[in-house]
Amino acid sequence: MSETRPSWAHDLAPQIAVDAPLSAPQPHHAASEFEVMAERMRDEPRNSLACLMSVLQVPRWWAGSWSDDEYNEKKQLARISGGWRNARGDKQFLSFEQARQLISARVLELGLDEKVVNAYPTSHSTLAADAAWRNLSFERQMDGFRTSKGE
């Protein structure tokens, strides 16, 4: 089969070196707001713990106004390492480990299966399923945990 492109078009085809890297290293640049948001969405265990504290209505969590960020010594907004700070009152710190302990205590208090509860943050495959679940009363949500089987 012969080439159908005119001879002058052969020079227009991109020339790719066989052993060239797939992508050249990019110069360092400031993260865009979208990159910052994407990074926050992948921030584990922070996201899962905050989700569980909210879903289980852990009293200490609900009584506070917990922040992920605070201004550092350079007056730049920075992520709080290893936990959250309460924006109310004395600005107390809540570590990830303390959050895990509060979640475990709340699971026990509510008579839930910890394995089922811990699977919740990644259990909804659609926004509609998540919205339907969130529209249930707290008691109905907890009943849903009680009737689910941990795998």
C-alpha positions as CSV (number, residue, x, y, z in Angstrom):
1,M,0.0,0.0,0.0
2,S,1.5,3.3,-1.0
3,E,1.6,6.5,1.1
4,T,-1.3,8.7,0.3
5,R,0.2,11.9,1.8
6,P,1.9,14.3,-0.7
7,S,5.7,14.3,-0.3
8,W,5.7,17.8,1.2
9,A,3.5,16.6,4.1
10,H,6.1,14.1,5.3
11,D,8.1,16.9,6.8
12,L,5.1,18.1,8.7
13,A,4.7,14.9,10.7
14,P,6.0,15.3,14.3
15,Q,9.4,13.7,14.8
16,I,9.5,11.6,18.0
17,A,12.7,10.1,19.3
18,V,12.2,6.5,20.2
19,D,14.1,6.7,23.4
20,A,12.8,10.1,24.4
21,P,11.1,10.3,27.8
22,L,7.3,10.4,27.6
23,S,7.2,13.8,29.4
24,A,10.0,16.2,30.0
25,P,10.5,17.4,33.5
26,Q,8.5,20.5,34.2
27,P,10.0,23.6,35.8
28,H,8.9,24.2,39.3
29,H,5.8,26.3,39.4
30,A,3.4,27.5,42.1
31,A,0.5,25.2,42.5
32,S,-2.7,26.4,40.9
33,E,-5.9,26.5,42.9
34,F,-7.0,23.4,41.1
35,E,-3.9,21.5,42.1
36,V,-4.3,22.6,45.7
37,M,-7.9,21.4,45.7
38,A,-7.0,18.1,44.1
39,E,-4.3,17.6,46.8
40,R,-6.8,18.4,49.6
41,M,-9.3,15.8,48.1
42,R,-6.6,13.2,48.4
43,D,-5.6,14.2,52.0
44,E,-5.8,10.9,54.0
45,P,-6.4,10.1,56.7
46,R,-7.7,13.6,57.3
47,N,-10.7,13.3,55.0
48,S,-11.9,9.9,56.1
49,L,-11.6,10.8,59.8
50,A,-13.4,14.1,59.4
51,C,-16.1,12.2,57.4
52,L,-16.6,9.7,60.2
53,M,-16.5,12.3,63.0
54,S,-19.3,14.1,61.2
55,V,-21.4,11.1,60.2
56,L,-21.2,9.7,63.8
57,Q,-21.9,13.1,65.2
58,V,-19.0,12.8,67.7
59,P,-19.9,15.4,70.3
60,R,-16.4,17.0,70.5
61,W,-16.3,17.4,66.7
62,W,-19.8,18.9,66.6
63,A,-19.1,21.3,69.4
64,G,-16.1,22.8,67.6
65,S,-15.3,24.6,64.4
66,W,-12.3,22.5,63.2
67,S,-9.9,24.0,60.7
68,D,-7.4,22.2,58.4
69,D,-5.3,25.4,57.9
70,E,-3.7,28.1,60.0
71,Y,-1.3,30.9,59.3
72,N,2.3,30.0,59.8
73,E,5.1,32.2,61.1
74,K,5.5,33.6,57.5
75,K,1.9,34.7,57.6
76,Q,1.1,32.1,54.9
77,L,-1.9,29.8,55.1
78,A,-0.6,26.3,55.7
79,R,-2.1,22.9,56.3
80,I,-2.1,21.9,60.0
81,S,0.0,18.8,60.3
82,G,-1.5,15.7,61.9
83,G,-4.9,17.0,62.8
84,W,-7.1,20.0,63.2
85,R,-7.3,23.1,65.3
86,N,-10.6,24.4,66.8
87,A,-11.3,27.9,65.7
88,R,-13.4,28.4,68.8
89,G,-12.2,29.2,72.3
90,D,-8.7,28.2,73.2
91,K,-7.7,26.9,69.7
92,Q,-7.2,23.3,71.0
93,F,-5.6,20.7,68.7
94,L,-7.3,17.4,67.8
95,S,-4.8,14.9,66.4
96,F,-5.6,12.1,64.0
97,E,-5.0,9.6,66.8
98,Q,-7.4,11.4,69.1
99,A,-9.9,11.4,66.3
100,R,-9.5,7.6,65.9
101,Q,-10.1,7.1,69.6
102,L,-13.2,9.3,69.6
103,I,-14.6,7.4,66.6
104,S,-13.9,4.1,68.3
105,A,-15.6,5.2,71.5
106,R,-18.6,6.6,69.5
107,V,-18.9,3.3,67.5
108,L,-19.0,1.4,70.8
109,E,-21.5,3.8,72.3
110,L,-23.9,3.5,69.3
111,G,-23.5,-0.3,69.1
112,L,-22.1,-0.3,65.6
113,D,-19.6,-2.6,63.8
114,E,-16.3,-0.7,63.5
115,K,-15.4,-2.4,60.2
116,V,-18.8,-1.3,58.6
117,V,-18.4,2.2,59.9
118,N,-14.8,2.6,58.7
119,A,-15.8,1.5,55.2
120,Y,-18.4,4.3,54.9
121,P,-16.1,7.1,53.5
122,T,-15.5,5.1,50.3
123,S,-18.8,3.2,50.1
124,H,-21.0,5.5,47.9
125,S,-20.3,5.2,44.2
126,T,-22.6,8.1,43.1
127,L,-23.5,11.5,44.4
128,A,-27.2,10.4,44.3
129,A,-26.5,7.5,46.6
130,D,-24.6,9.7,49.0
131,A,-27.3,12.4,48.9
132,A,-30.0,9.8,49.6
133,W,-28.1,8.5,52.6
134,R,-27.4,11.9,54.0
135,N,-31.1,12.8,53.7
136,L,-31.9,10.1,56.2
137,S,-32.3,10.9,59.9
138,F,-29.3,10.2,62.1
139,E,-31.1,7.2,63.7
140,R,-31.9,5.7,60.3
141,Q,-28.3,6.2,59.2
142,M,-27.1,4.4,62.3
143,D,-29.7,1.6,61.7
144,G,-28.2,1.2,58.3
145,F,-24.8,0.7,59.8
146,R,-26.3,-1.8,62.3
147,T,-27.9,-3.9,59.5
148,S,-24.9,-3.9,57.2
149,K,-22.5,-6.8,57.3
150,G,-18.8,-6.2,57.6
151,E,-16.8,-8.1,55.1
